[in-house]
Amino acid sequence: MNKRQEIKKFDVIVVGCGVAGLSAAVAAAEAGAKVAVLERSTFDERGGNTRYTEATLRMKNEQEVSGDFESLLVENSGYHVQPDFLASTVLDYENWPPLVRASSFTDPELISFFVESVPDVIAWLKQRGIRFGSTGFYGLIPRPSPRIAIAGGGLQLVETLTPFAEKLGVQFFYETTARDLIQSETGTVCGLIASNKFNQPIRFEGGPVILACGGFQGNAEMVVRYIGPKGRYLRPISRGGYYNKGEGIEMGLRAGAAPSGDFAEYHGQPIDPRSSASEPIVMVYPYGVLVNRQGLRFLDEAPGPIDSNYEEAVRTVAEQKKGIAFCILDDKINRIANWRRTVRTDQPPESAPDIRTLGKRLGFDGDAAQRTVDEYNRCCVEGNFNPETMDGLSTVGLTPPKSNYAVPLDTAPYHAYPITSANTFTFGGLKVNTNAQVVTQAGEALVGLYAAGETAGIYYGRYPGATSVLRGAVLGRRAGEHAAALIKG
Ligand SMILES: Cc1cc2nc3c(=O)[nH]c(=O)nc-3n(C[C@H](O)[C@H](O)[C@H](O)COP(=O)(O)OP(=O)(O)OC[C@H]3O[C@@H](n4cnc5c(N)ncnc54)[C@H](O)[C@@H]3O)c2cc1C
């Protein structure tokens, strides 16, 4: 061992101080453990994605999750899973074949545990000072399923739980990045090696490690490695995501963890690339058309409620040349009184008397876009336009069709927003059981290692919106409780 290495001793070592890490730290400290929290950022920037989230929660009220919460998790829990693997999940977990326990799908048992734990974790957070309230929405039509939110968003959670944890004796180490796990001769995880901002090593020894350090959205190499070449164009949706560079997932995989969650996917949102604001979303495109740099349409802009469709749409935007598209509107947009509710970018749309000029200014083929809009206009038919419902006003004879809000774009000045796909968080992570223990490729719990929040992979395909903060709280709290019990045991 390097003689100059600093050594610190703790019962439980938590990596990351977003919702998952703070929930873990509080739960472990309340159970009597001496807890360290390692955080790569400065104190002022702490909290990763949690710091920036509005923290909407897919719930009817503080006691009940939304009706589609569980079914969406189940629908997005894996691909083409072998029927006999699924059949064996009706047995008690201990009797599942190890191959099944290590398989890349979200265990039904974990989904049930997650769903059932939500009301209890809300009550637990309330007892620790977190307040909840209602939330608005960015579209013009209500979301298909209800939401509540943390009052003051994730920032309130970070600012409330940090001093709460400190009062319990939790010690925070900022500008300290976890790099490598320490395992005993029997394989138990019993600490980790971190580095300070000068890249000097620090050993944290003594107890279990809880990896709550986000996904890999802030690591350009991992994003391209797993998500593919379009990953070049996916920037984190806010500053916090840049801190999540995937070390937690890599450390776990190196130690033999089974991967879980969709490594090829991410939670995408349409944003204005000209903006430096957090979450500068642009959700107005259903009322116009989307063209790529070649000036061509490539999808149905309004197949259904935007809340259920924007993720698939923006992933398609990421596949266009340079990962960018342009939302073209005409001046009739200003007849929709509250259309600005659909955008959160701090940049105004580019406006011009004609579409060709918009193309020159924003970098798309304006001549081709004009031809695209002419064809679209020819395929619009008479009908009742209503931006506040799915009006069914569809194009006729156009490929791809536009299934709602199809009115001609014919009134100057024209307006356009550039749109790229943000990477809110990545889906690929470590497989965990209902104790938030990391599961190995051999299907056994990796003793001493836990994962919570984005580091624990549970989503495949489409993200069931407004469930990720809850994932962090539920798994983080469970990890903290179990890790504290482990050291006592
Ligand atoms: C703008 C925005 C809006 C969102 N809206 C919603 C929403 O409405 N509802 C919802 O449920 N979800 C939403 N999400 C997603 C949700 O906020 C996050 O997925 C969740 O908060 C992640 O929590 P976490 O604790 O797993 O990770 P994070 O909150 O990202 O925390 C991870 C922490 O680990 C630290 N870290 C990373 N690597 C290391 C390392 N090697 N060593 C030490 N520290 C490290 C990071 O600096 C960070 O502080 C949103 C996210 C964003 C960014």
PDBQT file of the ligand as one rigid body, heavy atoms in Angstrom, charges set to zero:
ROOT
HETATM    1  C1  LIG A 501     -33.615  18.699 -14.914  1.00  0.00    +0.000 C 
HETATM    2  C2  LIG A 501     -34.079  17.351 -14.421  1.00  0.00    +0.000 A 
HETATM    3  C3  LIG A 501     -35.425  17.106 -14.251  1.00  0.00    +0.000 A 
HETATM    4  C4  LIG A 501     -35.851  15.873 -13.771  1.00  0.00    +0.000 A 
HETATM    5  N1  LIG A 501     -37.181  15.703 -13.504  1.00  0.00    +0.000 NA
HETATM    6  C5  LIG A 501     -37.562  14.606 -12.804  1.00  0.00    +0.000 A 
HETATM    7  C6  LIG A 501     -38.857  14.528 -12.248  1.00  0.00    +0.000 A 
HETATM    8  O1  LIG A 501     -39.658  15.453 -12.384  1.00  0.00    +0.000 OA
HETATM    9  N2  LIG A 501     -39.196  13.402 -11.547  1.00  0.00    +0.000 N 
HETATM   10  C7  LIG A 501     -38.314  12.371 -11.344  1.00  0.00    +0.000 A 
HETATM   11  O2  LIG A 501     -38.659  11.380 -10.694  1.00  0.00    +0.000 OA
HETATM   12  N3  LIG A 501     -37.064  12.449 -11.852  1.00  0.00    +0.000 NA
HETATM   13  C8  LIG A 501     -36.665  13.542 -12.538  1.00  0.00    +0.000 A 
HETATM   14  N4  LIG A 501     -35.388  13.651 -12.979  1.00  0.00    +0.000 N 
HETATM   15  C9  LIG A 501     -34.461  12.535 -12.733  1.00  0.00    +0.000 C 
HETATM   16  C10 LIG A 501     -34.073  12.490 -11.262  1.00  0.00    +0.000 C 
HETATM   17  O3  LIG A 501     -33.953  13.797 -10.755  1.00  0.00    +0.000 OA
HETATM   18  C11 LIG A 501     -32.750  11.768 -11.071  1.00  0.00    +0.000 C 
HETATM   19  O4  LIG A 501     -32.715  10.569 -11.808  1.00  0.00    +0.000 OA
HETATM   20  C12 LIG A 501     -32.502  11.482  -9.587  1.00  0.00    +0.000 C 
HETATM   21  O5  LIG A 501     -32.608  12.669  -8.836  1.00  0.00    +0.000 OA
HETATM   22  C13 LIG A 501     -31.123  10.865  -9.440  1.00  0.00    +0.000 C 
HETATM   23  O6  LIG A 501     -30.790  10.747  -8.090  1.00  0.00    +0.000 OA
HETATM   24  P1  LIG A 501     -29.459   9.974  -7.696  1.00  0.00    +0.000 P 
HETATM   25  O7  LIG A 501     -29.275  10.190  -6.240  1.00  0.00    +0.000 OA
HETATM   26  O8  LIG A 501     -29.476   8.600  -8.235  1.00  0.00    +0.000 OA
HETATM   27  O9  LIG A 501     -28.300  10.703  -8.518  1.00  0.00    +0.000 OA
HETATM   28  P2  LIG A 501     -27.832  12.227  -8.461  1.00  0.00    +0.000 P 
HETATM   29  O10 LIG A 501     -28.864  13.090  -7.889  1.00  0.00    +0.000 OA
HETATM   30  O11 LIG A 501     -27.362  12.579  -9.827  1.00  0.00    +0.000 OA
HETATM   31  O12 LIG A 501     -26.627  12.210  -7.446  1.00  0.00    +0.000 OA
HETATM   32  C14 LIG A 501     -25.415  11.548  -7.748  1.00  0.00    +0.000 C 
HETATM   33  C15 LIG A 501     -24.304  12.240  -6.975  1.00  0.00    +0.000 C 
HETATM   34  O13 LIG A 501     -23.129  11.442  -7.059  1.00  0.00    +0.000 OA
HETATM   35  C16 LIG A 501     -21.996  12.294  -7.253  1.00  0.00    +0.000 C 
HETATM   36  N5  LIG A 501     -20.957  11.477  -7.871  1.00  0.00    +0.000 N 
HETATM   37  C17 LIG A 501     -20.931  10.933  -9.107  1.00  0.00    +0.000 A 
HETATM   38  N6  LIG A 501     -19.848  10.161  -9.275  1.00  0.00    +0.000 NA
HETATM   39  C18 LIG A 501     -19.157  10.200  -8.111  1.00  0.00    +0.000 A 
HETATM   40  C19 LIG A 501     -17.953   9.583  -7.659  1.00  0.00    +0.000 A 
HETATM   41  N7  LIG A 501     -17.267   8.744  -8.433  1.00  0.00    +0.000 N 
HETATM   42  N8  LIG A 501     -17.524   9.861  -6.402  1.00  0.00    +0.000 NA
HETATM   43  C20 LIG A 501     -18.229  10.717  -5.597  1.00  0.00    +0.000 A 
HETATM   44  N9  LIG A 501     -19.380  11.318  -5.980  1.00  0.00    +0.000 NA
HETATM   45  C21 LIG A 501     -19.848  11.055  -7.220  1.00  0.00    +0.000 A 
HETATM   46  C22 LIG A 501     -22.541  13.391  -8.137  1.00  0.00    +0.000 C 
HETATM   47  O14 LIG A 501     -21.752  14.543  -8.081  1.00  0.00    +0.000 OA
HETATM   48  C23 LIG A 501     -23.935  13.598  -7.553  1.00  0.00    +0.000 C 
HETATM   49  O15 LIG A 501     -23.935  14.549  -6.522  1.00  0.00    +0.000 OA
HETATM   50  C24 LIG A 501     -34.922  14.859 -13.485  1.00  0.00    +0.000 A 
HETATM   51  C25 LIG A 501     -33.569  15.108 -13.656  1.00  0.00    +0.000 A 
HETATM   52  C26 LIG A 501     -33.148  16.347 -14.102  1.00  0.00    +0.000 A 
HETATM   53  C27 LIG A 501     -31.682  16.615 -14.226  1.00  0.00    +0.000 C 
ENDROOT
TORSDOF 0
